[in-house]
Amino acid sequence: MARPRILLVNDDGPPSPSSPHILGLYTRLRAAGYPVRVVVPSSQKSWGGMAGSLAPIGVWYYYPRADDTRGEHSQSSWSAERRAVAEGEEGEWLAVDASPTAATNIGLFNARRFFPSDSAAASADSAELDIDLVLSGPNFGRNTGTAFALASGTVGAALAAALAGVRSIALSYGHFSSLPPALAAASSAAEPASLAADASSQVQALALDATVRLVERLWTEWEAGVGTYAVNVPLGWTLRSPEIVWTRMWQSQYGQLYRPLRRPDAATQPQESASDLPPAKVDHPYLPATAPPPAQHLHFAPVMPRLLAPALEDCPEGTDVWALMNGMVSITRLAPAFSEPLLRTDGGAPAAEQERPGSAGFTPQTWRL
């Protein structure tokens, strides 16, 4: 059976301290015989959801160096023009100054223009797709629950593929600063010291190897009606014998995400992106020239302990967060669609016989104002 042609995207950008997993997955997929095209944002673009990119998009070629998983030796990796892959480089990627969903769409519909040898038989402007499966991630952090998933650029990039009719898998790796009991027990059995927030290279290797096996299994047994599988992998020693469970998404919420920035100067400004590229000039075409500089600033400073470290009793059994906090890999089926709630009758539970809007048995009701 032929391997699917894979487009690998993410929301964390090229290899860097905040994007330490993509190069390892890329090399393992290629070693397993998968043809892989990579199109990533040129810098960190987390929390973008399904936002697109409307401004002109800069495009670079990126040539990752072997084993440079954290981008510490990437000075020569960036190129404005296509060139030959040099000795010690793993391949040829595309980095776009755009959102994760834009990276997906560019990888599906524009990549022939930048990688013409990938599809010699197809025109650069052909509408025919030459990608079978989009992998988004692995994200540096979990995407369990609706609060994280709806905000996630990783999940958004995967759903963008499903909206284009291409199967996709969103991959997220859960890091832990404080290990839940199941992971702590597995860690104690494997090594004397508990894992730090940055997973050890051995655990990361276990996660990447499990991911490749899981991708193969999902692809060969893909279910009708599923656009995207959302996969959350706990970075812990439970991955020595990974337990994989099918889950539903935890219905989570978040509160305040932004806080006042008292003195917005160079020393206190938050770093919004991690990139080797020089900062680009930011234009605000809709801001009138007469508008004065703002006197107040807000910055992204969420406080989310209940989302990152919920108590086990607060994790409903069968949900993605329950699986992750118990050291299991979770798979959640997703479709690129909004979910309409079932209406309740007389304040009680939803009527069992009621049909969802859009279903075959649904009869629309009319209102008169």
Secondary structure, DSSP 8 states (H G I E B T S, - for coil): -----EEEE-SS-SSBTTB-SHHHHHHHHHHTT--EEEEEESS--TT-TT----S---EEEE--BTT-TT-TT-TTTEESS-----TTB---EEEESS-HHHHHHHHHHTHHHH-GGGGTTS-TT------SEEEEEEEES---HHHHHHH-HHHHHHHHHHHTT-EEEEEEEE--SS--HHHHHHHHHH-SS---SS--HHHHHHHHHHHHHHHHHHHHT--TT--EEEEEEE-SGGGGS--EEEEB---------EEEESS-STTTS------SS-------TTS-TT----S-EEEE----HHHHS--GGGS-TTBHHHHHHTT-EEEEEE-SS------BSTTSSB-TT---TTSTT--------
